[in-house]
Amino acid sequence: MSRPVSEVMTAAVVTVDTQDTLDKVEEVMDSHHLTSVPVVDSKGVVFGVISACDLVRFHNMHKNLKSQRAWEMCTYKPLVVAPTASSVEVANMMVDKRIHHVLVVEDGRVTGIVSSLDLIERHLLKNGDR
């Protein structure tokens, strides 16, 4: 039986605010060694997610980057799951959507994030291959 994603996710989630600038988003991602970061509104409710690929794409498409805010750069309405979702179900969603991160959300607030590497690590530990 598949374990719930809450057992695989990273619970200490770093977020950025919808009004944060591009510089702030890049600073947060760089200082925490992140490849994606959830974007939340002033009440802490999930608005979107920004990945490193989104930033590269955004840099290539826009000239006046200093005035850009996180809400303009993020993927709006990202894929989210409940903490009780099965890790196998989440892995299948990630493969189907070709994404590397899924937000774990409860009552609109981020409670965790699960990456493809989290799932691979869990699989390796389960099978004693690590």
N, CA, C and O atoms as CSV, one atom per row, in Angstrom:
chain,resi,resn,atom,element,x,y,z
A,1,MET,N,N,0.844,-1.188,0.000
A,1,MET,CA,C,0.000,0.000,0.000
A,1,MET,C,C,0.891,1.253,0.000
A,1,MET,O,O,1.934,1.281,0.653
A,2,SER,N,N,0.480,2.252,-0.716
A,2,SER,CA,C,1.242,3.490,-0.834
A,2,SER,C,C,1.125,4.339,0.425
A,2,SER,O,O,0.058,4.443,1.029
A,3,ARG,N,N,2.230,4.933,0.800
A,3,ARG,CA,C,2.250,5.825,1.960
A,3,ARG,C,C,1.663,7.178,1.564
A,3,ARG,O,O,1.713,7.561,0.395
A,4,PRO,N,N,1.105,7.904,2.542
A,4,PRO,CA,C,0.613,9.242,2.226
A,4,PRO,C,C,1.779,10.175,1.892
A,4,PRO,O,O,2.892,10.008,2.391
A,5,VAL,N,N,1.500,11.141,1.053
A,5,VAL,CA,C,2.534,12.070,0.622
A,5,VAL,C,C,3.083,12.877,1.798
A,5,VAL,O,O,4.199,13.390,1.721
A,6,SER,N,N,2.330,12.994,2.870
A,6,SER,CA,C,2.804,13.729,4.050
A,6,SER,C,C,4.041,13.084,4.661
A,6,SER,O,O,4.794,13.754,5.368
A,7,GLU,N,N,4.267,11.800,4.404
A,7,GLU,CA,C,5.450,11.111,4.914
A,7,GLU,C,C,6.670,11.315,4.018
A,7,GLU,O,O,7.789,10.990,4.413
A,8,VAL,N,N,6.464,11.843,2.837
A,8,VAL,CA,C,7.539,12.024,1.864
A,8,VAL,C,C,7.889,13.501,1.688
A,8,VAL,O,O,9.030,13.835,1.367
A,9,MET,N,N,6.926,14.369,1.894
A,9,MET,CA,C,7.083,15.798,1.595
A,9,MET,C,C,8.088,16.494,2.502
A,9,MET,O,O,8.426,16.000,3.577
A,10,THR,N,N,8.552,17.635,2.053
A,10,THR,CA,C,9.340,18.541,2.872
A,10,THR,C,C,8.346,19.478,3.535
A,10,THR,O,O,7.591,20.174,2.855
A,11,ALA,N,N,8.346,19.496,4.858
A,11,ALA,CA,C,7.357,20.301,5.589
A,11,ALA,C,C,7.816,21.740,5.816
A,11,ALA,O,O,6.983,22.632,5.981
A,12,ALA,N,N,9.098,21.971,5.827
A,12,ALA,CA,C,9.615,23.328,6.035
A,12,ALA,C,C,9.683,24.024,4.673
A,12,ALA,O,O,10.708,23.996,3.993
A,13,VAL,N,N,8.565,24.646,4.296
A,13,VAL,CA,C,8.454,25.230,2.965
A,13,VAL,C,C,8.760,26.727,3.001
A,13,VAL,O,O,8.200,27.477,3.800
A,14,VAL,N,N,9.652,27.130,2.123
A,14,VAL,CA,C,9.968,28.541,1.938
A,14,VAL,C,C,9.041,29.058,0.850
A,14,VAL,O,O,8.888,28.414,-0.188
A,15,THR,N,N,8.416,30.216,1.073
A,15,THR,CA,C,7.499,30.794,0.094
A,15,THR,C,C,7.923,32.221,-0.239
A,15,THR,O,O,8.748,32.819,0.453
A,16,VAL,N,N,7.344,32.750,-1.308
A,16,VAL,CA,C,7.477,34.167,-1.635
A,16,VAL,C,C,6.074,34.746,-1.724
A,16,VAL,O,O,5.103,34.024,-1.947
A,17,ASP,N,N,5.983,36.044,-1.550
A,17,ASP,CA,C,4.711,36.752,-1.613
A,17,ASP,C,C,4.407,37.150,-3.058
A,17,ASP,O,O,5.320,37.345,-3.861
A,18,THR,N,N,3.142,37.267,-3.373
A,18,THR,CA,C,2.732,37.652,-4.727
A,18,THR,C,C,3.362,38.974,-5.158
A,18,THR,O,O,3.597,39.180,-6.349
A,19,GLN,N,N,3.640,39.881,-4.207
A,19,GLN,CA,C,4.177,41.200,-4.525
A,19,GLN,C,C,5.708,41.267,-4.523
A,19,GLN,O,O,6.278,42.319,-4.815
A,20,ASP,N,N,6.373,40.166,-4.201
A,20,ASP,CA,C,7.836,40.167,-4.217
A,20,ASP,C,C,8.349,40.411,-5.635
A,20,ASP,O,O,7.747,39.978,-6.618
A,21,THR,N,N,9.467,41.109,-5.712
A,21,THR,CA,C,10.084,41.416,-7.002
A,21,THR,C,C,10.852,40.207,-7.527
A,21,THR,O,O,11.090,39.236,-6.809
A,22,LEU,N,N,11.227,40.293,-8.782
A,22,LEU,CA,C,12.050,39.249,-9.397
A,22,LEU,C,C,13.339,39.062,-8.615
A,22,LEU,O,O,13.754,37.931,-8.363
A,23,ASP,N,N,13.980,40.173,-8.227
A,23,ASP,CA,C,15.224,40.082,-7.457
A,23,ASP,C,C,15.013,39.322,-6.155
A,23,ASP,O,O,15.832,38.480,-5.788
A,24,LYS,N,N,13.931,39.608,-5.463
A,24,LYS,CA,C,13.632,38.944,-4.183
A,24,LYS,C,C,13.396,37.449,-4.401
A,24,LYS,O,O,13.903,36.625,-3.639
A,25,VAL,N,N,12.634,37.097,-5.429
A,25,VAL,CA,C,12.361,35.686,-5.732
A,25,VAL,C,C,13.667,34.948,-6.008
A,25,VAL,O,O,13.898,33.859,-5.481
A,26,GLU,N,N,14.516,35.548,-6.834
A,26,GLU,CA,C,15.788,34.904,-7.155
A,26,GLU,C,C,16.692,34.807,-5.928
A,26,GLU,O,O,17.398,33.813,-5.758
A,27,GLU,N,N,16.675,35.813,-5.085
A,27,GLU,CA,C,17.464,35.784,-3.852
A,27,GLU,C,C,16.997,34.654,-2.926
A,27,GLU,O,O,17.819,33.926,-2.369
A,28,VAL,N,N,15.696,34.510,-2.765
A,28,VAL,CA,C,15.140,33.453,-1.909
A,28,VAL,C,C,15.502,32.080,-2.461
A,28,VAL,O,O,15.954,31.204,-1.723
A,29,MET,N,N,15.303,31.899,-3.755
A,29,MET,CA,C,15.607,30.595,-4.358
A,29,MET,C,C,17.092,30.267,-4.252
A,29,MET,O,O,17.466,29.132,-3.955
A,30,ASP,N,N,17.929,31.264,-4.497
A,30,ASP,CA,C,19.377,31.055,-4.439
A,30,ASP,C,C,19.848,30.770,-3.013
A,30,ASP,O,O,20.618,29.835,-2.792
A,31,SER,N,N,19.400,31.554,-2.061
A,31,SER,CA,C,19.876,31.396,-0.682
A,31,SER,C,C,19.415,30.095,-0.036
A,31,SER,O,O,20.063,29.599,0.886
A,32,HIS,N,N,18.300,29.539,-0.512
A,32,HIS,CA,C,17.786,28.281,0.041
A,32,HIS,C,C,18.054,27.092,-0.881
A,32,HIS,O,O,17.622,25.974,-0.601
A,33,HIS,N,N,18.768,27.338,-1.982
A,33,HIS,CA,C,19.104,26.287,-2.958
A,33,HIS,C,C,17.849,25.584,-3.473
A,33,HIS,O,O,17.768,24.356,-3.476
A,34,LEU,N,N,16.871,26.382,-3.908
A,34,LEU,CA,C,15.590,25.861,-4.378
A,34,LEU,C,C,15.501,25.899,-5.894
A,34,LEU,O,O,16.078,26.771,-6.545
A,35,THR,N,N,14.773,24.944,-6.442
A,35,THR,CA,C,14.493,24.962,-7.879
A,35,THR,C,C,13.053,25.371,-8.148
A,35,THR,O,O,12.661,25.535,-9.303
A,36,SER,N,N,12.268,25.537,-7.099
A,36,SER,CA,C,10.919,26.084,-7.224
A,36,SER,C,C,10.511,26.650,-5.872
A,36,SER,O,O,11.039,26.266,-4.828
A,37,VAL,N,N,9.550,27.578,-5.921
A,37,VAL,CA,C,9.083,28.207,-4.695
A,37,VAL,C,C,7.596,28.536,-4.845
A,37,VAL,O,O,7.185,29.094,-5.863
A,38,PRO,N,N,6.787,28.191,-3.835
A,38,PRO,CA,C,5.372,28.557,-3.877
A,38,PRO,C,C,5.195,30.067,-3.726
A,38,PRO,O,O,5.951,30.724,-3.010
A,39,VAL,N,N,4.196,30.598,-4.402
A,39,VAL,CA,C,3.833,32.002,-4.302
A,39,VAL,C,C,2.523,32.064,-3.524
A,39,VAL,O,O,1.535,31.430,-3.894
A,40,VAL,N,N,2.532,32.840,-2.437
A,40,VAL,CA,C,1.336,32.949,-1.593
A,40,VAL,C,C,0.901,34.412,-1.505
A,40,VAL,O,O,1.705,35.326,-1.686
A,41,ASP,N,N,-0.391,34.613,-1.222
A,41,ASP,CA,C,-0.885,35.978,-1.060
A,41,ASP,C,C,-0.636,36.458,0.365
A,41,ASP,O,O,-0.030,35.743,1.163
A,42,SER,N,N,-1.093,37.649,0.684
A,42,SER,CA,C,-0.822,38.246,1.994
A,42,SER,C,C,-1.436,37.462,3.156
A,42,SER,O,O,-1.052,37.652,4.310
A,43,LYS,N,N,-2.397,36.574,2.846
A,43,LYS,CA,C,-3.012,35.740,3.887
A,43,LYS,C,C,-2.392,34.342,3.948
A,43,LYS,O,O,-2.830,33.497,4.729
A,44,GLY,N,N,-1.375,34.104,3.124
A,44,GLY,CA,C,-0.704,32.809,3.124
A,44,GLY,C,C,-1.372,31.761,2.259
A,44,GLY,O,O,-1.007,30.587,2.317
A,45,VAL,N,N,-2.343,32.166,1.458
A,45,VAL,CA,C,-3.059,31.231,0.585
A,45,VAL,C,C,-2.288,31.068,-0.721
A,45,VAL,O,O,-1.790,32.042,-1.285
A,46,VAL,N,N,-2.196,29.840,-1.189
A,46,VAL,CA,C,-1.446,29.529,-2.410
A,46,VAL,C,C,-2.025,30.274,-3.606
A,46,VAL,O,O,-3.228,30.237,-3.862
A,47,PHE,N,N,-1.146,30.947,-4.323
A,47,PHE,CA,C,-1.512,31.663,-5.539
A,47,PHE,C,C,-0.917,30.967,-6.760
A,47,PHE,O,O,-1.567,30.854,-7.799
A,48,GLY,N,N,0.331,30.500,-6.625
A,48,GLY,CA,C,1.008,29.868,-7.746
A,48,GLY,C,C,2.332,29.275,-7.317
A,48,GLY,O,O,2.588,29.089,-6.128
A,49,VAL,N,N,3.167,28.982,-8.293
A,49,VAL,CA,C,4.500,28.452,-8.029
A,49,VAL,C,C,5.438,28.963,-9.120
A,49,VAL,O,O,5.050,29.089,-10.281
A,50,ILE,N,N,6.674,29.254,-8.728
A,50,ILE,CA,C,7.694,29.685,-9.687
A,50,ILE,C,C,8.817,28.661,-9.662
A,50,ILE,O,O,9.341,28.320,-8.601
A,51,SER,N,N,9.179,28.176,-10.845
A,51,SER,CA,C,10.299,27.246,-10.953
A,51,SER,C,C,11.482,27.966,-11.581
A,51,SER,O,O,11.336,29.052,-12.141
A,52,ALA,N,N,12.646,27.355,-11.484
A,52,ALA,CA,C,13.839,27.909,-12.123
A,52,ALA,C,C,13.621,28.021,-13.627
A,52,ALA,O,O,14.077,28.981,-14.247
A,53,CYS,N,N,12.933,27.055,-14.215
A,53,CYS,CA,C,12.630,27.113,-15.656
A,53,CYS,C,C,11.735,28.307,-15.970
A,53,CYS,O,O,11.910,28.959,-16.999
A,54,ASP,N,N,10.771,28.599,-15.086
A,54,ASP,CA,C,9.907,29.773,-15.279
A,54,ASP,C,C,10.744,31.046,-15.304
A,54,ASP,O,O,10.503,31.933,-16.123
A,55,LEU,N,N,11.726,31.139,-14.410
A,55,LEU,CA,C,12.576,32.333,-14.349
A,55,LEU,C,C,13.396,32.502,-15.623
A,55,LEU,O,O,13.517,33.610,-16.145
A,56,VAL,N,N,13.955,31.414,-16.119
A,56,VAL,CA,C,14.727,31.480,-17.356
A,56,VAL,C,C,13.827,31.935,-18.502
A,56,VAL,O,O,14.196,32.811,-19.284
A,57,ARG,N,N,12.656,31.336,-18.590
A,57,ARG,CA,C,11.701,31.694,-19.638
A,57,ARG,C,C,11.309,33.174,-19.522
A,57,ARG,O,O,11.232,33.887,-20.522
A,58,PHE,N,N,11.063,33.618,-18.289
A,58,PHE,CA,C,10.654,34.997,-18.055
A,58,PHE,C,C,11.765,35.975,-18.441
A,58,PHE,O,O,11.495,37.016,-19.039
A,59,HIS,N,N,13.004,35.643,-18.102
A,59,HIS,CA,C,14.141,36.490,-18.480
A,59,HIS,C,C,14.249,36.613,-19.999
A,59,HIS,O,O,14.569,37.682,-20.517
A,60,ASN,N,N,13.984,35.533,-20.701
A,60,ASN,CA,C,14.096,35.543,-22.162
A,60,ASN,C,C,12.972,36.319,-22.840
A,60,ASN,O,O,13.147,36.810,-23.956
A,61,MET,N,N,11.826,36.436,-22.184
A,61,MET,CA,C,10.660,37.071,-22.796
A,61,MET,C,C,10.505,38.553,-22.464
A,61,MET,O,O,9.835,39.272,-23.206
A,62,HIS,N,N,11.092,39.024,-21.391
A,62,HIS,CA,C,10.828,40.386,-20.924
A,62,HIS,C,C,12.103,41.221,-20.828
A,62,HIS,O,O,13.197,40.708,-20.592
A,63,LYS,N,N,11.920,42.505,-21.016
A,63,LYS,CA,C,13.045,43.443,-20.938
A,63,LYS,C,C,13.084,44.168,-19.590
A,63,LYS,O,O,14.133,44.212,-18.948
A,64,ASN,N,N,11.969,44.728,-19.158
A,64,ASN,CA,C,11.912,45.520,-17.929
A,64,ASN,C,C,11.588,44.611,-16.739
A,64,ASN,O,O,10.448,44.555,-16.276
A,65,LEU,N,N,12.603,43.907,-16.258
A,65,LEU,CA,C,12.379,42.893,-15.229
A,65,LEU,C,C,12.276,43.462,-13.818
A,65,LEU,O,O,11.661,42.837,-12.953
A,66,LYS,N,N,12.847,44.602,-13.570
A,66,LYS,CA,C,12.866,45.156,-12.208
A,66,LYS,C,C,11.468,45.404,-11.661
A,66,LYS,O,O,11.253,45.300,-10.453
A,67,SER,N,N,10.520,45.727,-12.522
A,67,SER,CA,C,9.173,46.046,-12.051
A,67,SER,C,C,8.265,44.815,-11.954
A,67,SER,O,O,7.119,44.928,-11.521
A,68,GLN,N,N,8.757,43.668,-12.345
A,68,GLN,CA,C,7.932,42.467,-12.349
A,68,GLN,C,C,7.750,41.910,-10.941
A,68,GLN,O,O,8.671,41.939,-10.124
A,69,ARG,N,N,6.564,41.409,-10.673
A,69,ARG,CA,C,6.214,40.833,-9.369
A,69,ARG,C,C,6.004,39.329,-9.517
A,69,ARG,O,O,5.754,38.819,-10.609
A,70,ALA,N,N,6.114,38.643,-8.395
A,70,ALA,CA,C,5.996,37.178,-8.400
A,70,ALA,C,C,4.697,36.705,-9.033
A,70,ALA,O,O,4.690,35.703,-9.748
A,71,TRP,N,N,3.600,37.405,-8.782
A,71,TRP,CA,C,2.314,36.966,-9.332
A,71,TRP,C,C,2.314,36.990,-10.856
A,71,TRP,O,O,1.541,36.265,-11.482
A,72,GLU,N,N,3.172,37.814,-11.465
A,72,GLU,CA,C,3.239,37.897,-12.917
A,72,GLU,C,C,4.098,36.787,-13.529
A,72,GLU,O,O,3.959,36.468,-14.710
A,73,MET,N,N,4.975,36.210,-12.730
A,73,MET,CA,C,5.923,35.216,-13.232
A,73,MET,C,C,5.501,33.775,-12.951
A,73,MET,O,O,5.991,32.843,-13.590
A,74,CYS,N,N,4.607,33.600,-12.009
A,74,CYS,CA,C,4.315,32.247,-11.525
A,74,CYS,C,C,3.345,31.490,-12.423
A,74,CYS,O,O,2.620,32.067,-13.234
A,75,THR,N,N,3.363,30.195,-12.246
A,75,THR,CA,C,2.346,29.340,-12.821
A,75,THR,C,C,1.156,29.442,-11.885
A,75,THR,O,O,1.226,29.027,-10.728
A,76,TYR,N,N,0.073,29.992,-12.387
A,76,TYR,CA,C,-1.129,30.217,-11.592
A,76,TYR,C,C,-1.878,28.899,-11.408
A,76,TYR,O,O,-1.956,28.083,-12.327
A,77,LYS,N,N,-2.420,28.704,-10.223
A,77,LYS,CA,C,-3.148,27.478,-9.872
A,77,LYS,C,C,-2.297,26.227,-10.131
A,77,LYS,O,O,-2.618,25.424,-11.007
A,78,PRO,N,N,-1.228,26.072,-9.374
A,78,PRO,CA,C,-0.369,24.894,-9.563
A,78,PRO,C,C,-1.071,23.615,-9.103
A,78,PRO,O,O,-2.106,23.658,-8.438
A,79,LEU,N,N,-0.492,22.504,-9.466
A,79,LEU,CA,C,-1.015,21.217,-9.033
A,79,LEU,C,C,-0.819,21.092,-7.528
A,79,LEU,O,O,0.299,21.214,-7.026
A,80,VAL,N,N,-1.905,20.851,-6.821
A,80,VAL,CA,C,-1.843,20.696,-5.371
A,80,VAL,C,C,-2.529,19.402,-4.979
A,80,VAL,O,O,-3.422,18.916,-5.674
A,81,VAL,N,N,-2.095,18.849,-3.847
A,81,VAL,CA,C,-2.693,17.635,-3.306
A,81,VAL,C,C,-2.868,17.800,-1.801
A,81,VAL,O,O,-2.237,18.654,-1.178
A,82,ALA,N,N,-3.722,16.981,-1.239
A,82,ALA,CA,C,-3.912,16.947,0.210
A,82,ALA,C,C,-2.796,16.107,0.832
A,82,ALA,O,O,-2.202,15.269,0.154
A,83,PRO,N,N,-2.508,16.325,2.119
A,83,PRO,CA,C,-1.473,15.536,2.788
A,83,PRO,C,C,-1.766,14.033,2.801
A,83,PRO,O,O,-0.858,13.218,2.962
A,84,THR,N,N,-3.020,13.682,2.633
A,84,THR,CA,C,-3.418,12.269,2.667
A,84,THR,C,C,-3.313,11.572,1.308
A,84,THR,O,O,-3.497,10.358,1.219
A,85,ALA,N,N,-3.018,12.334,0.248
A,85,ALA,CA,C,-2.888,11.727,-1.083
A,85,ALA,C,C,-1.776,10.688,-1.058
A,85,ALA,O,O,-0.770,10.859,-0.370
A,86,SER,N,N,-1.961,9.623,-1.805
A,86,SER,CA,C,-0.938,8.574,-1.819
A,86,SER,C,C,0.276,9.034,-2.618
A,86,SER,O,O,0.146,9.739,-3.618
A,87,SER,N,N,1.444,8.629,-2.166
A,87,SER,CA,C,2.676,9.016,-2.855
A,87,SER,C,C,2.719,8.439,-4.272
A,87,SER,O,O,3.302,9.051,-5.167
A,88,VAL,N,N,2.116,7.283,-4.483
A,88,VAL,CA,C,2.061,6.698,-5.827
A,88,VAL,C,C,1.169,7.552,-6.728
A,88,VAL,O,O,1.509,7.802,-7.885
A,89,GLU,N,N,0.044,7.994,-6.205
A,89,GLU,CA,C,-0.857,8.865,-6.954
A,89,GLU,C,C,-0.144,10.167,-7.346
A,89,GLU,O,O,-0.263,10.631,-8.480
A,90,VAL,N,N,0.583,10.739,-6.411
A,90,VAL,CA,C,1.309,11.983,-6.675
A,90,VAL,C,C,2.402,11.752,-7.718
A,90,VAL,O,O,2.582,12.574,-8.617
A,91,ALA,N,N,3.127,10.647,-7.607
A,91,ALA,CA,C,4.168,10.329,-8.587
A,91,ALA,C,C,3.566,10.196,-9.985
A,91,ALA,O,O,4.139,10.691,-10.956
A,92,ASN,N,N,2.428,9.536,-10.092
A,92,ASN,CA,C,1.761,9.394,-11.388
A,92,ASN,C,C,1.322,10.747,-11.942
A,92,ASN,O,O,1.434,10.986,-13.145
A,93,MET,N,N,0.825,11.632,-11.080
A,93,MET,CA,C,0.433,12.974,-11.512
A,93,MET,C,C,1.639,13.728,-12.067
A,93,MET,O,O,1.551,14.393,-13.100
A,94,MET,N,N,2.761,13.613,-11.368
A,94,MET,CA,C,3.968,14.318,-11.783
A,94,MET,C,C,4.445,13.814,-13.147
A,94,MET,O,O,4.860,14.607,-13.992
A,95,VAL,N,N,4.387,12.525,-13.358
A,95,VAL,CA,C,4.785,11.962,-14.649
A,95,VAL,C,C,3.823,12.422,-15.735
A,95,VAL,O,O,4.252,12.847,-16.808
A,96,ASP,N,N,2.515,12.339,-15.459
A,96,ASP,CA,C,1.499,12.739,-16.443
A,96,ASP,C,C,1.624,14.206,-16.833
A,96,ASP,O,O,1.476,14.549,-18.006
A,97,LYS,N,N,1.893,15.066,-15.873
A,97,LYS,CA,C,1.967,16.518,-16.112
A,97,LYS,C,C,3.383,16.985,-16.456
A,97,LYS,O,O,3.596,18.140,-16.824
A,98,ARG,N,N,4.350,16.061,-16.330
A,98,ARG,CA,C,5.757,16.360,-16.619
A,98,ARG,C,C,6.274,17.514,-15.755
A,98,ARG,O,O,6.871,18.469,-16.252
A,99,ILE,N,N,6.028,17.396,-14.448
A,99,ILE,CA,C,6.483,18.400,-13.493
A,99,ILE,C,C,7.326,17.730,-12.416
A,99,ILE,O,O,7.289,16.511,-12.253
A,100,HIS,N,N,8.087,18.538,-11.683
A,100,HIS,CA,C,9.002,17.997,-10.680
A,100,HIS,C,C,8.624,18.334,-9.244
A,100,HIS,O,O,9.244,17.829,-8.309
A,101,HIS,N,N,7.612,19.183,-9.057
A,101,HIS,CA,C,7.201,19.576,-7.709
A,101,HIS,C,C,5.681,19.654,-7.619
A,101,HIS,O,O,5.011,20.101,-8.550
A,102,VAL,N,N,5.155,19.215,-6.490
A,102,VAL,CA,C,3.727,19.333,-6.214
A,102,VAL,C,C,3.582,19.931,-4.826
A,102,VAL,O,O,4.268,19.528,-3.886
A,103,LEU,N,N,2.683,20.894,-4.710
A,103,LEU,CA,C,2.428,21.507,-3.407
A,103,LEU,C,C,1.433,20.672,-2.623
A,103,LEU,O,O,0.435,20.195,-3.164
A,104,VAL,N,N,1.717,20.505,-1.353
A,104,VAL,CA,C,0.798,19.818,-0.446
A,104,VAL,C,C,0.070,20.924,0.313
A,104,VAL,O,O,0.691,21.735,0.999
A,105,VAL,N,N,-1.244,20.945,0.181
A,105,VAL,CA,C,-2.035,22.058,0.682
A,105,VAL,C,C,-3.184,21.561,1.541
A,105,VAL,O,O,-3.826,20.554,1.243
A,106,GLU,N,N,-3.420,22.298,2.611
A,106,GLU,CA,C,-4.558,22.023,3.485
A,106,GLU,C,C,-5.212,23.362,3.817
A,106,GLU,O,O,-4.546,24.279,4.297
A,107,ASP,N,N,-6.501,23.472,3.564
A,107,ASP,CA,C,-7.247,24.721,3.782
A,107,ASP,C,C,-6.627,25.896,3.047
A,107,ASP,O,O,-6.595,27.009,3.572
A,108,GLY,N,N,-6.133,25.660,1.835
A,108,GLY,CA,C,-5.577,26.718,1.009
A,108,GLY,C,C,-4.150,27.113,1.336
A,108,GLY,O,O,-3.556,27.927,0.629
A,109,ARG,N,N,-3.594,26.552,2.392
A,109,ARG,CA,C,-2.234,26.916,2.829
A,109,ARG,C,C,-1.249,25.770,2.560
A,109,ARG,O,O,-1.578,24.591,2.693
A,110,VAL,N,N,-0.043,26.162,2.181
A,110,VAL,CA,C,0.997,25.175,1.894
A,110,VAL,C,C,1.448,24.529,3.202
A,110,VAL,O,O,1.862,25.216,4.137
A,111,THR,N,N,1.364,23.209,3.254
A,111,THR,CA,C,1.865,22.475,4.422
A,111,THR,C,C,3.112,21.675,4.071
A,111,THR,O,O,3.797,21.148,4.947
A,112,GLY,N,N,3.393,21.594,2.768
A,112,GLY,CA,C,4.579,20.872,2.339
A,112,GLY,C,C,4.754,20.959,0.838
A,112,GLY,O,O,3.905,21.480,0.115
A,113,ILE,N,N,5.867,20.440,0.399
A,113,ILE,CA,C,6.150,20.350,-1.033
A,113,ILE,C,C,6.840,19.010,-1.254
A,113,ILE,O,O,7.687,18.599,-0.460
A,114,VAL,N,N,6.475,18.343,-2.324
A,114,VAL,CA,C,7.105,17.062,-2.642
A,114,VAL,C,C,7.726,17.173,-4.029
A,114,VAL,O,O,7.100,17.646,-4.978
A,115,SER,N,N,8.953,16.732,-4.114
A,115,SER,CA,C,9.664,16.781,-5.392
A,115,SER,C,C,9.834,15.371,-5.935
A,115,SER,O,O,9.653,14.381,-5.226
A,116,SER,N,N,10.184,15.309,-7.200
A,116,SER,CA,C,10.440,13.999,-7.802
A,116,SER,C,C,11.598,13.316,-7.083
A,116,SER,O,O,11.604,12.092,-6.951
A,117,LEU,N,N,12.576,14.088,-6.616
A,117,LEU,CA,C,13.697,13.498,-5.876
A,117,LEU,C,C,13.254,12.931,-4.527
A,117,LEU,O,O,13.783,11.914,-4.079
A,118,ASP,N,N,12.285,13.585,-3.876
A,118,ASP,CA,C,11.741,13.043,-2.621
A,118,ASP,C,C,11.152,11.655,-2.857
A,118,ASP,O,O,11.360,10.740,-2.061
A,119,LEU,N,N,10.429,11.510,-3.939
A,119,LEU,CA,C,9.780,10.226,-4.245
A,119,LEU,C,C,10.804,9.161,-4.618
A,119,LEU,O,O,10.665,8.000,-4.231
A,120,ILE,N,N,11.827,9.549,-5.365
A,120,ILE,CA,C,12.878,8.593,-5.723
A,120,ILE,C,C,13.620,8.145,-4.474
A,120,ILE,O,O,13.885,6.957,-4.294
A,121,GLU,N,N,13.952,9.096,-3.617
A,121,GLU,CA,C,14.656,8.763,-2.373
A,121,GLU,C,C,13.831,7.798,-1.525
A,121,GLU,O,O,14.369,6.835,-0.981
A,122,ARG,N,N,12.536,8.052,-1.413
A,122,ARG,CA,C,11.652,7.184,-0.623
A,122,ARG,C,C,11.625,5.775,-1.203
A,122,ARG,O,O,11.643,4.785,-0.471
A,123,HIS,N,N,11.581,5.703,-2.532
A,123,HIS,CA,C,11.571,4.408,-3.206
A,123,HIS,C,C,12.874,3.652,-2.950
A,123,HIS,O,O,12.859,2.449,-2.690
A,124,LEU,N,N,14.001,4.363,-3.025
A,124,LEU,CA,C,15.296,3.718,-2.795
A,124,LEU,C,C,15.412,3.235,-1.352
A,124,LEU,O,O,15.922,2.142,-1.105
A,125,LEU,N,N,14.943,4.040,-0.398
A,125,LEU,CA,C,14.994,3.642,1.013
A,125,LEU,C,C,14.118,2.422,1.261
A,125,LEU,O,O,14.504,1.499,1.979
A,126,LYS,N,N,12.944,2.430,0.661
A,126,LYS,CA,C,11.994,1.326,0.833
A,126,LYS,C,C,12.577,0.007,0.327
A,126,LYS,O,O,12.373,-1.050,0.925
A,127,ASN,N,N,13.303,0.090,-0.783
A,127,ASN,CA,C,13.862,-1.117,-1.386
A,127,ASN,C,C,15.278,-1.441,-0.897
A,127,ASN,O,O,15.898,-2.400,-1.356
A,128,GLY,N,N,15.775,-0.635,0.033
A,128,GLY,CA,C,17.103,-0.897,0.592
A,128,GLY,C,C,18.228,-0.661,-0.380
A,128,GLY,O,O,19.322,-1.198,-0.206
A,129,ASP,N,N,17.979,0.139,-1.408
A,129,ASP,CA,C,18.999,0.402,-2.423
A,129,ASP,C,C,19.869,1.607,-2.093
A,129,ASP,O,O,20.686,2.035,-2.909
A,130,ARG,N,N,19.696,2.139,-0.922
A,130,ARG,CA,C,20.479,3.338,-0.579
A,130,ARG,C,C,21.205,3.132,0.703
A,130,ARG,O,O,21.918,4.026,1.159
